[in-house]
Amino acid sequence: TIWYLYRDNVLPRNTKFIGYARTKQSLADVREKSKKYMKVRSGEEDKFEQFWEANDYVTGLYDKRIDYEMLNQNISKYEKGPIANRIFYLAVPPTVFEDVTVNIRNACVSIKGYTRVIIEKPFGRDDDSSEKLSNHLAGLFKEEQIYRIDHYLGKEMVQNLMTIRFANQIFSPSWNRENIASILISFKEPFGTEGRGGYFDDFGIVR
């Protein structure tokens, strides 16, 4: 997805992409693992190489501040201009959200621009854990710095299409056979847990 955004010129020109994870690997390893997902059309080869030149990778633990200080140094070497914004996309297990956000706040906040944190995974496993995470984040970042993405936010809406239709006057006149040719709802994930068994024990479908 990042490659598509880069390819279509919808990102700022000087955007850099830095991966951070516990896995000890090189950028070449990341590129090799990504190969099967990257659709490079004819004539895009040069731009594809430019895309990888804008990438980097850092190995570190989720709960070690010194590793985040190393990450901060790595990010800083790319920030040559007067303004440098940072967006942290947390595609990590929910159990480490607190450690990761604390370390980002303490060691990786931008000093030349804004800092944003994107939480991508179920936002807690129930009301109590969701509120606890919200309060934790509120102590570290302002609300406008936080973006939340939940894989299941649309599920109830899909399950209650009939209620949505007849309970909302804006939809009722138009959601009918005169105006809609067909409806297709797809639930598609063509792979297994792939090492994420511990995650599914506490979150998602299995729970």
Secondary structure by P-SEA (a helix, b strand, c coil): caaaaaaaccccccbbbbbbccccccaaaaaaaacccccccccaaaaaaaaaaabbbbbbbcccaaaaaaaaaaaaaaccccbbbbbbbccccccaaaaaaaaaaaccccccbbbbbbbcccccccaaaaaaaaaaaaaccccccbbbbbcccaaaaaacaaaaaaaccccccccccccccbbbbbbcccccccccccccccccccc
